[in-house]
């Protein structure tokens, strides 16, 4: 199943181009959108899969129908923003490709492994930004600061002038890139080694555990004495 953090990262570069003045309701709207993404990308596919299995549908068909909510959300994202967004296109292409391959093979495991391919592609993009002008995790952090109603312009200045500040976000970008690669490997291993009915639930649990672990490590790193004044002051 897809994960909402991937969507947040994919949207971060678009958000990081916003200006300092943030409407009062932006944070609430951002939280609402995050909840919607979580429901459509995580809760709905898993619940739909197990619900359809309880009704007697085959694993292959239940997985195929379970891919409809994230595919519909990705398509809606393209229509809403009225421009090509690479991650939404990637999701749609991989869902279509895995479904087509699964049609030919009759195996549901291609559909399960599809999520690992999505996460691997996102990991590659994240790691490719380590030496870029704006590392991926800086863009995510800036989006959160902007969405909470704070002025991110100080961060922009520090990114231009402070090697230490840039290093902080490069380290976090590598951390999250490696974490996403680990997630992708686990998803593919689960898809081809475990019983099919176990994989959707287990993959969701392992992603949530990994997400919490990455968040904890990131917050500990950001709050180190050498880093905290640059990030939080």
C-alpha positions in Angstrom: 0.0 0.0 0.0 1.2 3.6 -0.6 2.4 5.9 2.2 1.5 9.5 2.8 5.0 10.6 3.7 5.9 9.9 0.1 3.3 12.4 -1.1 4.5 15.0 1.5 8.0 14.7 0.1 6.8 14.9 -3.5 4.9 18.1 -2.7 7.7 19.7 -0.7 9.5 21.4 -3.6 6.2 23.0 -4.7 5.5 24.2 -1.2 9.0 25.5 -0.6 8.5 28.1 -3.2 5.8 29.9 -1.2 6.2 33.3 0.4 6.4 34.1 4.1 2.9 35.3 4.6 0.7 32.3 5.5 -3.1 32.5 5.9 -4.3 31.6 9.4 -6.2 28.5 8.1 -3.3 27.0 6.1 -2.1 24.8 8.9 -5.6 23.4 9.4 -6.0 22.8 5.7 -2.6 21.1 5.5 -3.5 18.8 8.4 -6.9 18.0 6.7 -5.1 17.1 3.5 -2.6 14.9 5.3 -5.4 13.0 7.0 -7.1 12.6 3.6 -3.9 11.2 2.1 -3.4 8.8 5.0 -7.0 7.5 4.6 -6.9 7.0 0.9 -3.3 5.8 0.6 -3.1 3.6 3.7 -6.4 2.9 5.5 -8.6 2.5 2.5 -6.5 0.0 0.5 -5.9 -2.2 3.5 -9.5 -2.1 4.7 -10.8 -2.7 1.2 -8.5 -5.6 0.7 -9.4 -7.4 3.8 -13.1 -6.5 3.4 -13.2 -7.9 -0.1 -11.3 -11.0 1.0 -13.9 -11.6 3.7 -16.6 -11.4 1.0 -14.8 -14.2 -0.9 -12.9 -12.3 -3.6 -9.5 -13.7 -4.7 -6.3 -12.0 -3.4 -5.5 -10.8 -6.9 -8.9 -9.1 -7.4 -9.0 -7.7 -3.9 -5.5 -6.1 -4.3 -6.5 -4.7 -7.7 -9.6 -3.1 -6.3 -7.7 -1.9 -3.3 -5.4 0.1 -5.6 -8.3 2.2 -6.7 -8.3 4.8 -3.8 -4.6 5.8 -4.1 -4.9 5.8 -7.9 -8.0 8.0 -7.8 -6.2 10.4 -5.3 -3.1 10.6 -7.6 -5.4 11.4 -10.6 -7.3 14.0 -8.6 -3.9 15.6 -7.6 -3.0 16.0 -11.3 -6.4 17.5 -12.1 -6.5 19.8 -9.1 -3.0 21.3 -9.6 -3.5 21.4 -13.4 0.1 20.4 -14.1 2.2 17.3 -14.3 3.4 16.2 -10.9 6.0 13.5 -11.2 5.0 11.5 -8.1 1.3 11.3 -9.0 2.3 10.2 -12.5 4.7 7.6 -11.1 2.0 6.2 -8.8 -0.4 5.9 -11.8 2.2 4.4 -14.1 3.3 1.8 -11.5 -0.2 0.8 -10.6 -1.1 0.4 -14.3 2.1 -1.5 -15.0 1.8 -3.9 -12.0 -1.9 -4.5 -12.8 -1.0 -5.3 -16.5 1.8 -7.6 -15.4 -0.4 -9.3 -12.9 -3.1 -9.8 -15.6 -0.5 -11.7 -17.6 0.9 -13.8 -14.8 -2.3 -14.2 -12.7 -0.1 -13.6 -9.6 -1.1 -11.0 -6.9 2.5 -10.7 -5.8 3.3 -8.2 -8.6 0.7 -5.9 -7.1 2.1 -6.3 -3.7 5.7 -5.6 -4.9 4.5 -2.4 -6.7 4.6 -0.4 -3.5 8.2 -1.3 -3.0 9.0 0.1 -6.5 7.2 3.3 -5.6 9.2 3.7 -2.4 12.4 2.9 -4.2 11.8 5.5 -6.8 11.1 8.1 -4.2 14.2 7.1 -2.3 16.3 7.6 -5.4 14.9 11.1 -5.9 15.4 12.0 -2.3 19.1 10.9 -2.3 19.7 12.7 -5.6 18.9 16.0 -3.8 21.6 15.6 -1.2 24.0 17.9 -3.1 21.2 20.0 -4.6 20.5 23.7 -3.7 17.6 22.4 -1.5 18.0 19.0 0.0 14.7 17.1 0.1 14.3 17.1 3.9 15.0 20.8 4.0 12.0 21.3 1.6 9.9 19.1 3.8 10.9 21.0 6.9 10.3 24.3 5.3 6.9 23.2 4.2 6.0 22.3 7.8 7.3 25.6 9.1 5.4 27.6 6.4 2.2 25.5 7.0 2.3 26.2 10.8 2.1 29.9 10.1 5.8 30.8 10.7 8.1 32.8 8.5 10.6 30.4 6.8 12.7 33.2 5.3 15.3 32.9 8.1 15.8 29.3 7.1 16.3 30.3 3.4 19.0 32.7 4.4 20.8 30.2 6.7 20.7 27.6 3.9 22.5 30.1 1.6 25.1 31.3 4.2 25.6 28.5 6.8 27.5 25.4 5.8 26.5 23.8 9.1 22.8 24.4 8.5 23.0 22.9 5.0 24.9 19.9 6.5 22.1 19.3 8.9 19.6 18.9 6.1 21.9 16.9 4.0 22.4 14.4 6.8 18.6 14.1 7.3 18.1 13.7 3.6 20.5 10.7 3.5 18.8 9.3 6.6 15.4 9.4 5.1 16.6 8.2 1.7 18.2 5.1 3.3 15.0 4.6 5.4 12.9 4.6 2.2 15.2 2.2 0.5 14.9 -0.1 3.5 11.1 0.2 3.3 11.2 -0.7 -0.4 13.4 -3.8 0.2 11.2 -5.0 3.0 8.0 -4.6 0.9 9.4 -6.6 -2.0 10.8 -9.3 0.4 7.4 -9.6 2.1 5.6 -9.7 -1.3 7.5 -12.7 -2.5 8.1 -14.7 0.7 5.1 -14.3 3.0 1.5 -15.5 2.5 -0.3 -13.0 0.3 -3.0 -12.3 2.9 -0.4 -11.3 5.5 1.5 -8.8 3.4 -0.9 -5.8 3.2 -1.3 -5.5 6.9 2.3 -6.3 7.8 3.6 -3.8 5.2 1.5 -1.1 6.7 2.6 -1.9 10.2 6.3 -2.0 9.2 6.0 1.4 7.4 4.4 3.0 10.5 7.2 1.6 12.7 9.9 2.8 10.3 8.2 6.2 10.0 8.1 6.7 13.8 11.8 5.5 14.1 12.9 8.0 11.4 10.9 10.8 13.1 12.5 10.1 16.5 16.0 9.9 15.1 15.4 13.1 13.1 14.1 15.0 16.1 17.0 13.8 18.3 19.5 14.9 15.7 17.9 18.3 15.2 17.9 19.0 18.9 21.6 18.2 19.4 23.3 21.2 21.1 25.2 22.1 17.9 22.1 22.0 15.7 19.3 23.3 17.9 20.2 27.0 17.7 20.4 26.9 13.9 17.0 25.1 13.5 14.8 26.4 16.3 16.1 29.9 17.2 
